[in-house]
């Protein structure tokens, strides 16, 4: 059985896709690490969900976030090995999900206080972590190339999670 520890990160660096190393507190690592937090928080929300359509959408988005995270975790060499990237079609899909759920719950009428039920509360946690990821990605883009599609996808994702949370609150 192979070990999950390698000891290569003991000095405060981590390997990027492509082979180079980055400091564990670098903006690049912070960006893909925060995306990982979003995926995990969405998983907690999923574990409380009953609506099968919503669950399927969550899994699809989580899978797309793994793709996005892999791009953020890549150096120039690693980008050549990625078989899939987030694109405009993925952003369009998120916009359709937003429209669908907002049509069901009606227009925004004021601030929503999270906590009506576990699922909506966890979706709101995922939403706020997504907002943090977006801030980190914007900061990262000042020193490293970040494709516009990544920024747009993460921006729309926070709206998706808000719309889903509102939907869960209404049921």
N, C-alpha and C positions, 0 to 999 in steps of 0.2 A: 504494500500500500504506500502510495507516495504521500509525502508530508505537505501540508498546506503552508508551512512556513519555509522560507528560503534564506532568511537572515540577510538578504541583500538590501533590505530597507532599514537595517539597524542604524545606519549612519544618517538617517533623515532624508533619503532620496527614494524615489520609486521609478520603476521602468515605465516608459511610454510605449505605445504601440509603434513599432519601428526601431526600437532598441536603445534610444537615448534615455537619459535619466533626468528627472526633474526633482527639485526640492519638494518635499511633501506639503509645504505651506505656500507653494507657488499658486498664482491665480489659475493656471491651467488645471492643477490638481483640485483646487477649490471648486472650479466650475464643474468638472465631471463628477466630483464627489457630491456636490449639491444636487446634481441630476440623479445620482444614486439614491439620495435621501428622498427625492420626489417619488421615484419608483417604489421605494419601500413604504412610504406613507400611503401611496395609492393601493398597495397590497393590503395594508391594514384596513382601509376603507372597503376594499373588495371582500375581505373576509366577513364583513357584516352585511353585505348586499344580498338582496333576494331577487332583484330584477335581472333576468338573464341577459337582456339586451344591453343594459348598463354594464354588467360584468364583462361581456364580450368587448365592449368599447374600451373599458379599462385595460384589459389584457392587450388589445391592439396598441393602445397608446404606450403602455409599458414597454412593449417590444420595440416600438419606434424610438422610445427614449434610450434604449440600449444602443441603437444605431447612432443616435445623436451623441451619446456619451462616448462611444468608441471614437467618433471623429474628434471630439474635444480631447480625448486621451492619446491622440496620435501626434507624432512628430511629422516632419515633412516626408520622411521615408515611409512611415506607417500609413499615411494617407493613400499611397499607391495600392495598398493591400485591401482597402475597404471595398466591399462588393456592393454596398448600398449606402445612400446618403439621404437625409431628409430633404424633400423637395417641395415645390409649390403645390403639388397634388396633395401632399400630406397636410399642408397648411389649409388648403381648401376643405379637406375632410374635417379638420377641427372646426372650421367655420360652420359647416353643415350641422355638426353636433351641437354647437352653441345655439344656432338658430332653432334647431329641433326642441331643445329643452327650454329655451326662453319662450318659445311659442306656447309650450305646455304650462309654464308657471306665470306667464304674464310679465309685464314690464317691471323694471326696477322701481321700487317705491320708497327706498330709503336703505339705511344700513341694516345688514343682517347680522344678528348676534349669533355666532356659532354655538351649537350645543343642543339643538332641538332633538337630535337623536345621534347615535354613535356614527352612523355612516356619513351623515352630512357634516358632523364635526370633524371627522377624519379627512373628508374631502376639502374642508376649509384649511386644515393643517397642511395638506398637500399643496393647496393653492398658495398659501403664504410662503412655503418653502420654494415653490416655483418662482414666486416674485423675487426671492433672495437669489435664486439661480440666475434669473434674468439680470439682476444688478451685477452679479459677479461676471457674467458673460460680457456685459457692456464694458465693464472695467478691463477685462481681459482683451477685448477687441482693440483697446488703445495701444497694446504692446504686442499683440499677436493677431494673425489673420483669423477671423471668425466669419464664416459665410453668413450673408444676410438671412438665408433661409433658417438658420439655427436661431437667430434672434427673433424672427417672426414666429417660428414654431413655439418657442418658449413663451412668448407674449400671448399667443392665442391659447396656449395650454392653461394659463391661469384663468382665462375666461371660461374655458371648458369646465374646469373644476368648480368654478363658481356656479355655472349653470346646472351642473350635475348635483351640487350640494343643495341648491334651491329646489330642484326636482325631488330630491330625497326628503327635504323638509316638508314638502307638500303632501306626501303620500300618507 
